[in-house]
Amino acid sequence: MQLQDILYSQGFGTRRVCAGLVQQGWVAVLEASSPAATSYQLCTDATAELEPEGLRLQVQGVDWPYHAKAYLMLHKPAGTECSQKPSAYPSIYTLLPAPLRQRPSKSAVLGVQAIGRLDQDTTGLLLLSDDGQFIHRMSSPKKHVPKVYQVTTKHPVDPRQIAQLLEGVVLDDDPRPVRAAACEQSDSHRLALTLTEGKYHQVKRMLAAVGNRVEGLHRSRIGALELPAHLLPGQWQWLTAAELDLLVSS
């Protein structure tokens, strides 16, 4: 695969822009297929043929591992919207480097997409990808991928409310009862609520339906994947192969 095409696939601009980056000496490569290579080597030939798998790029001094498809986790901070065209708060996409927002897909620049949405005041684990099949697998209600939310309530939680959440409550736009897959109380005002579907403002509306109110909401887990303690609000990282396996097997 030509170097300019590799850069284009990673979101570094049009093929012409990518060729210009190479020709101007802004790109160095470290090939996994070359055992003798131990450090980045400057490459000024945009048409140089390279094996993309395992390739590491250094573009304008920034290290960038090659990924045929992008799979990310983001610790969403409060006060951000999961939209590329936010209405009132900054977009979570501004937390990502430009190449992730510019990754091409089928001749269009779409970038990575958030898998599901969290409200502007909700924090926690958010997945992003440019793999349509993976996005569908993680977001389809038919797949029943469990998501765990740490809920802080305004009023003390009582056993009756927990029983109602587990048995099912009716929301105003759907006569079918919506149930929590699990509900564990950690103290008088805190719950760990597990859901397998994602309706609009679902946690807030479920708590309101049982006579309480959400004061704080944080998603701590999707499937078997926990939000790492070291990933601070606003930070993102690539998903490892092991983390992807945890999600797909959820």
C-alpha positions in Angstrom: 0.0 0.0 0.0 1.4 3.4 -0.9 2.4 5.7 1.9 0.1 8.5 0.7 -2.8 6.0 0.7 -2.0 4.9 4.2 -2.0 8.4 5.5 -5.2 9.1 3.7 -6.9 6.1 5.3 -5.8 7.4 8.7 -7.4 10.8 8.2 -4.5 13.0 7.5 -6.2 14.7 4.6 -6.7 14.2 0.9 -4.2 12.1 -1.0 -2.7 15.3 -2.4 -2.3 16.7 1.1 -0.8 13.4 2.3 1.6 13.3 -0.6 2.7 16.9 0.3 3.3 15.9 4.0 5.6 13.1 2.8 7.4 15.2 0.2 8.0 18.0 2.7 9.7 15.6 5.1 7.0 15.5 7.7 6.5 11.8 7.8 8.6 9.0 9.3 7.8 5.3 9.5 8.6 2.3 11.6 7.7 -1.0 10.0 6.8 -4.0 12.0 7.7 -6.2 9.0 11.3 -5.0 9.2 13.0 -6.6 12.2 16.1 -4.5 11.7 14.1 -1.3 12.1 14.4 0.0 15.7 13.6 3.7 15.1 11.5 5.9 12.8 13.0 6.4 9.4 12.2 9.5 7.4 10.4 8.8 4.1 10.0 11.4 1.3 8.5 9.1 -1.3 4.7 9.3 -1.2 4.4 6.3 -3.5 6.6 4.0 -1.4 5.0 0.6 -0.9 4.7 -0.3 2.8 2.9 -3.1 4.7 0.3 -1.2 6.8 -0.3 -3.9 9.4 1.7 -3.1 12.5 3.1 0.1 10.9 3.8 3.1 13.1 3.8 6.6 11.6 5.2 9.8 12.9 3.5 12.7 11.3 4.7 16.2 12.1 6.3 14.8 15.2 3.2 13.0 16.5 3.3 9.2 16.8 0.3 7.4 15.1 -0.1 3.6 15.0 -1.9 2.3 11.8 -5.4 1.0 12.4 -7.5 -0.3 9.5 -10.5 0.5 11.6 -10.7 2.8 14.6 -12.1 1.5 17.9 -11.8 4.0 20.8 -13.0 4.6 24.3 -13.6 8.1 25.7 -14.2 9.3 29.2 -17.0 11.8 28.4 -16.9 14.8 30.7 -19.9 16.7 31.9 -20.9 19.7 29.8 -20.4 18.1 26.4 -22.7 16.9 23.7 -22.4 13.7 21.7 -23.2 15.5 18.5 -21.0 16.9 15.6 -23.4 19.9 15.5 -23.9 20.7 19.2 -26.7 23.1 20.2 -25.5 24.5 23.6 -22.3 22.7 24.8 -19.0 21.8 23.2 -19.0 18.6 21.1 -17.2 15.5 22.4 -15.5 15.4 18.9 -13.4 18.4 19.8 -11.7 16.1 22.4 -10.3 14.0 19.5 -7.3 14.7 17.2 -8.2 15.8 13.7 -7.3 12.5 12.0 -10.0 10.7 13.9 -12.5 13.2 12.8 -11.4 13.1 9.2 -11.1 9.3 8.6 -12.6 8.5 5.2 -15.3 5.9 4.7 -16.6 4.9 1.2 -15.2 8.0 -0.5 -16.7 10.3 2.2 -15.1 11.9 5.2 -17.2 10.7 8.2 -14.6 10.2 10.9 -15.4 8.1 14.0 -18.9 8.0 15.3 -20.1 7.9 18.9 -21.9 4.6 19.6 -25.0 5.8 21.3 -25.3 9.1 23.2 -24.9 10.4 26.7 -26.7 13.5 27.9 -24.7 16.7 28.3 -24.5 16.3 32.0 -23.8 12.6 32.0 -20.2 11.4 32.3 -18.4 8.1 31.7 -17.6 5.5 29.1 -18.3 6.2 25.5 -17.3 4.1 22.5 -16.5 5.5 19.1 -15.7 3.7 15.8 -15.8 4.0 12.1 -16.7 0.3 11.7 -20.4 0.2 10.8 -20.9 -3.5 11.8 -19.3 -2.9 15.2 -21.4 0.2 15.8 -24.5 -1.8 15.0 -23.4 -4.7 17.2 -22.9 -2.4 20.1 -26.0 -0.1 19.7 -28.8 -2.4 18.3 -31.5 -3.0 21.0 -31.8 -6.6 19.7 -28.2 -7.3 20.9 -29.1 -6.5 24.5 -25.6 -5.2 25.4 -25.7 -4.4 29.1 -24.6 -0.9 30.2 -24.0 0.0 33.9 -24.8 3.4 35.2 -23.8 4.9 38.6 -26.8 6.9 39.7 -26.9 9.5 42.4 -30.5 10.3 43.4 -32.1 13.4 45.0 -34.2 11.4 47.5 -33.3 8.3 49.4 -33.9 5.1 47.5 -36.3 2.6 49.1 -36.9 -1.1 48.4 -40.2 -0.3 46.7 -38.4 1.8 44.1 -35.8 -0.9 43.4 -38.5 -3.5 43.0 -40.3 -1.2 40.5 -37.2 -0.6 38.5 -36.6 -4.4 38.2 -40.3 -5.2 37.5 -40.6 -2.5 34.9 -42.0 1.0 34.6 -44.0 2.6 31.8 -42.5 5.7 30.2 -44.8 8.3 28.6 -43.9 7.4 25.0 -44.0 3.6 25.2 -46.8 1.5 26.7 -44.3 -1.4 27.0 -42.7 -1.6 30.5 -39.0 -0.8 30.6 -37.0 -2.9 33.1 -33.6 -2.7 34.6 -31.6 -5.9 34.1 -30.0 -5.3 37.5 -30.2 -2.7 40.3 -27.8 -2.6 43.2 -27.9 0.0 46.0 -24.6 1.1 47.4 -25.9 3.7 49.9 -29.1 5.7 50.5 -28.7 7.9 47.5 -26.7 5.7 45.1 -27.6 2.9 42.7 -25.8 0.8 40.1 -28.4 0.4 37.4 -27.9 -2.0 34.5 -29.9 -1.5 31.2 -29.9 -3.5 28.0 -31.6 -0.9 25.8 -31.1 2.8 25.3 -34.1 5.1 25.2 -34.0 8.9 25.3 -33.1 10.1 28.8 -34.0 6.6 30.0 -32.3 6.5 33.4 -33.7 9.9 34.4 -37.2 9.0 33.2 -37.1 5.6 34.9 -36.2 7.2 38.3 -38.8 9.8 37.8 -41.4 7.1 37.2 -40.7 5.6 40.6 -40.9 8.9 42.4 -37.2 9.9 42.6 -34.9 12.2 40.6 -31.4 11.8 39.1 -28.9 14.2 40.5 -25.8 12.6 39.0 -25.3 10.0 36.2 -22.1 8.2 35.2 -21.7 5.2 32.8 -19.1 2.9 34.2 -19.4 -0.2 32.0 -20.5 -1.4 28.6 -20.7 -5.2 28.3 -17.7 -6.6 30.1 -15.6 -3.4 29.5 -15.1 -1.2 32.5 -14.0 2.4 32.2 -10.3 2.4 33.3 -9.5 4.3 36.4 -6.5 6.0 34.8 -8.6 7.4 31.9 -9.6 10.9 33.1 -12.6 13.0 31.9 -11.9 14.2 28.4 -9.2 11.6 27.7 -9.5 8.9 25.0 -7.5 5.8 24.1 -7.5 3.1 21.4 -9.2 -0.2 22.4 -6.9 -3.1 22.7 -7.6 -6.5 21.0 -8.5 -7.9 24.4 -10.9 -5.1 25.1 -12.6 -5.6 21.7 -13.0 -9.3 22.5 -14.7 -8.3 25.8 -17.2 -6.1 24.0 -17.9 -8.5 21.1 -18.5 -11.4 23.6 -20.8 -9.3 25.8 
